[in-house]
Amino acid sequence: MTSLIREIPAATPSEALLHFSRRLAFETDCSDVHYSQQQNQVDYVLVDVRGPEAFRAGHVPGAINLPTRDMTAERLGEFAQDTLFVVYCAGPHCNGVHRAATRLAGLGFAVKEMLGGVTGWLDEGLSLIGDEAAAGTATAAISCAC
């Protein structure tokens, strides 16, 4: 009897190498962002794409708040064209991060998604900063408004 896993054959090793290498070109994770911050190797701009209220409540240290609707050529003119943006939103249940990545790429910028967003950051046991983070209530339900 064949398992559900083998019911659809696995990709060849060369196909798997291409697939997973491509994913790494588009994604990073909370642990890598945190590690780069701890090592003072921040060669990217970390962007929280949620609305200002959610950002103020609690966000990843070092992030700027730039909701997708504010990502215009004029607003992004302050950044060098070779800037790498790392974007995140509320978590894996929200596609706001994909809209932001699409906007940034469309404006000619390199971009990666921080997998997991705020949810992933907290799942890693990492702390947020902000008004509600200081009060210990940053996980309270606030619309991401992305």
TORKOL-4160 file (C-alpha; in steps of 0.2 Angstrom, whole numbers, padded with zeros to 4 digits, m for minus):
146
<pt num="1" X="0000" Y="0000" Z="0000"/>
<pt num="2" X="0007" Y="0017" Z="m0005"/>
<pt num="3" X="0006" Y="0031" Z="0008"/>
<pt num="4" X="m0002" Y="0048" Z="0004"/>
<pt num="5" X="0015" Y="0055" Z="0004"/>
<pt num="6" X="0021" Y="0044" Z="m0011"/>
<pt num="7" X="0004" Y="0045" Z="m0020"/>
<pt num="8" X="0011" Y="0060" Z="m0030"/>
<pt num="9" X="0029" Y="0056" Z="m0034"/>
<pt num="10" X="0042" Y="0068" Z="m0026"/>
<pt num="11" X="0052" Y="0080" Z="m0037"/>
<pt num="12" X="0069" Y="0075" Z="m0043"/>
<pt num="13" X="0083" Y="0081" Z="m0033"/>
<pt num="14" X="0088" Y="0094" Z="m0046"/>
<pt num="15" X="0070" Y="0100" Z="m0047"/>
<pt num="16" X="0069" Y="0101" Z="m0028"/>
<pt num="17" X="0085" Y="0111" Z="m0027"/>
<pt num="18" X="0078" Y="0124" Z="m0040"/>
<pt num="19" X="0062" Y="0125" Z="m0030"/>
<pt num="20" X="0069" Y="0127" Z="m0013"/>
<pt num="21" X="0083" Y="0139" Z="m0019"/>
<pt num="22" X="0070" Y="0150" Z="m0027"/>
<pt num="23" X="0059" Y="0151" Z="m0011"/>
<pt num="24" X="0074" Y="0157" Z="m0002"/>
<pt num="25" X="0076" Y="0171" Z="m0014"/>
<pt num="26" X="0058" Y="0177" Z="m0010"/>
<pt num="27" X="0058" Y="0173" Z="0009"/>
<pt num="28" X="0067" Y="0175" Z="0025"/>
<pt num="29" X="0061" Y="0170" Z="0043"/>
<pt num="30" X="0059" Y="0178" Z="0060"/>
<pt num="31" X="0074" Y="0169" Z="0067"/>
<pt num="32" X="0086" Y="0176" Z="0053"/>
<pt num="33" X="0079" Y="0193" Z="0055"/>
<pt num="34" X="0082" Y="0193" Z="0073"/>
<pt num="35" X="0099" Y="0185" Z="0071"/>
<pt num="36" X="0105" Y="0198" Z="0059"/>
<pt num="37" X="0099" Y="0212" Z="0071"/>
<pt num="38" X="0109" Y="0204" Z="0085"/>
<pt num="39" X="0124" Y="0203" Z="0074"/>
<pt num="40" X="0122" Y="0221" Z="0069"/>
<pt num="41" X="0121" Y="0215" Z="0051"/>
<pt num="42" X="0105" Y="0224" Z="0045"/>
<pt num="43" X="0108" Y="0228" Z="0027"/>
<pt num="44" X="0089" Y="0229" Z="0023"/>
<pt num="45" X="0074" Y="0239" Z="0028"/>
<pt num="46" X="0062" Y="0230" Z="0039"/>
<pt num="47" X="0044" Y="0235" Z="0035"/>
<pt num="48" X="0028" Y="0233" Z="0044"/>
<pt num="49" X="0015" Y="0235" Z="0031"/>
<pt num="50" X="0000" Y="0235" Z="0044"/>
<pt num="51" X="m0009" Y="0251" Z="0048"/>
<pt num="52" X="m0003" Y="0264" Z="0060"/>
<pt num="53" X="m0014" Y="0258" Z="0075"/>
<pt num="54" X="m0008" Y="0240" Z="0074"/>
<pt num="55" X="0010" Y="0246" Z="0072"/>
<pt num="56" X="0009" Y="0257" Z="0087"/>
<pt num="57" X="0002" Y="0243" Z="0097"/>
<pt num="58" X="0017" Y="0232" Z="0094"/>
<pt num="59" X="0029" Y="0229" Z="0081"/>
<pt num="60" X="0046" Y="0220" Z="0077"/>
<pt num="61" X="0060" Y="0231" Z="0084"/>
<pt num="62" X="0069" Y="0240" Z="0070"/>
<pt num="63" X="0054" Y="0240" Z="0058"/>
<pt num="64" X="0047" Y="0255" Z="0050"/>
<pt num="65" X="0029" Y="0257" Z="0047"/>
<pt num="66" X="0024" Y="0259" Z="0028"/>
<pt num="67" X="0007" Y="0252" Z="0024"/>
<pt num="68" X="0005" Y="0246" Z="0006"/>
<pt num="69" X="m0007" Y="0261" Z="0001"/>
<pt num="70" X="0008" Y="0273" Z="0006"/>
<pt num="71" X="0020" Y="0264" Z="m0005"/>
<pt num="72" X="0022" Y="0276" Z="m0019"/>
<pt num="73" X="0037" Y="0281" Z="m0030"/>
<pt num="74" X="0037" Y="0298" Z="m0021"/>
<pt num="75" X="0037" Y="0290" Z="m0004"/>
<pt num="76" X="0050" Y="0277" Z="m0008"/>
<pt num="77" X="0061" Y="0290" Z="m0017"/>
<pt num="78" X="0071" Y="0292" Z="m0001"/>
<pt num="79" X="0078" Y="0274" Z="m0003"/>
<pt num="80" X="0092" Y="0269" Z="m0015"/>
<pt num="81" X="0086" Y="0259" Z="m0029"/>
<pt num="82" X="0096" Y="0244" Z="m0023"/>
<pt num="83" X="0088" Y="0244" Z="m0006"/>
<pt num="84" X="0082" Y="0227" Z="0000"/>
<pt num="85" X="0065" Y="0227" Z="0009"/>
<pt num="86" X="0060" Y="0214" Z="0021"/>
<pt num="87" X="0041" Y="0215" Z="0023"/>
<pt num="88" X="0029" Y="0208" Z="0036"/>
<pt num="89" X="0011" Y="0209" Z="0041"/>
<pt num="90" X="0000" Y="0201" Z="0055"/>
<pt num="91" X="0004" Y="0183" Z="0051"/>
<pt num="92" X="0001" Y="0169" Z="0039"/>
<pt num="93" X="m0017" Y="0172" Z="0039"/>
<pt num="94" X="m0015" Y="0189" Z="0030"/>
<pt num="95" X="m0010" Y="0192" Z="0012"/>
<pt num="96" X="m0006" Y="0210" Z="0015"/>
<pt num="97" X="0012" Y="0206" Z="0015"/>
<pt num="98" X="0010" Y="0199" Z="m0003"/>
<pt num="99" X="0002" Y="0215" Z="m0009"/>
<pt num="100" X="0016" Y="0225" Z="m0001"/>
<pt num="101" X="0029" Y="0214" Z="m0009"/>
<pt num="102" X="0020" Y="0216" Z="m0026"/>
<pt num="103" X="0020" Y="0235" Z="m0025"/>
<pt num="104" X="0038" Y="0236" Z="m0020"/>
<pt num="105" X="0044" Y="0224" Z="m0034"/>
<pt num="106" X="0033" Y="0234" Z="m0046"/>
<pt num="107" X="0042" Y="0250" Z="m0041"/>
<pt num="108" X="0059" Y="0241" Z="m0045"/>
<pt num="109" X="0064" Y="0236" Z="m0027"/>
<pt num="110" X="0071" Y="0220" Z="m0021"/>
<pt num="111" X="0059" Y="0212" Z="m0008"/>
<pt num="112" X="0058" Y="0197" Z="0003"/>
<pt num="113" X="0044" Y="0191" Z="0015"/>
<pt num="114" X="0047" Y="0188" Z="0033"/>
<pt num="115" X="0038" Y="0172" Z="0035"/>
<pt num="116" X="0025" Y="0172" Z="0049"/>
<pt num="117" X="0024" Y="0191" Z="0052"/>
<pt num="118" X="0020" Y="0196" Z="0070"/>
<pt num="119" X="0013" Y="0179" Z="0074"/>
<pt num="120" X="0029" Y="0171" Z="0069"/>
<pt num="121" X="0039" Y="0183" Z="0078"/>
<pt num="122" X="0029" Y="0180" Z="0094"/>
<pt num="123" X="0030" Y="0161" Z="0091"/>
<pt num="124" X="0049" Y="0162" Z="0091"/>
<pt num="125" X="0048" Y="0169" Z="0109"/>
<pt num="126" X="0053" Y="0186" Z="0103"/>
<pt num="127" X="0047" Y="0203" Z="0109"/>
<pt num="128" X="0038" Y="0217" Z="0101"/>
<pt num="129" X="0040" Y="0235" Z="0105"/>
<pt num="130" X="0026" Y="0248" Z="0105"/>
<pt num="131" X="0012" Y="0254" Z="0117"/>
<pt num="132" X="0003" Y="0238" Z="0120"/>
<pt num="133" X="0019" Y="0228" Z="0119"/>
<pt num="134" X="0025" Y="0238" Z="0134"/>
<pt num="135" X="0009" Y="0234" Z="0143"/>
<pt num="136" X="0010" Y="0216" Z="0139"/>
<pt num="137" X="m0006" Y="0216" Z="0128"/>
<pt num="138" X="0001" Y="0217" Z="0111"/>
<pt num="139" X="m0007" Y="0201" Z="0106"/>
<pt num="140" X="m0024" Y="0209" Z="0108"/>
<pt num="141" X="m0035" Y="0209" Z="0093"/>
<pt num="142" X="m0032" Y="0224" Z="0082"/>
<pt num="143" X="m0036" Y="0224" Z="0063"/>
<pt num="144" X="m0020" Y="0224" Z="0053"/>
<pt num="145" X="m0028" Y="0237" Z="0041"/>
<pt num="146" X="m0016" Y="0232" Z="0028"/>
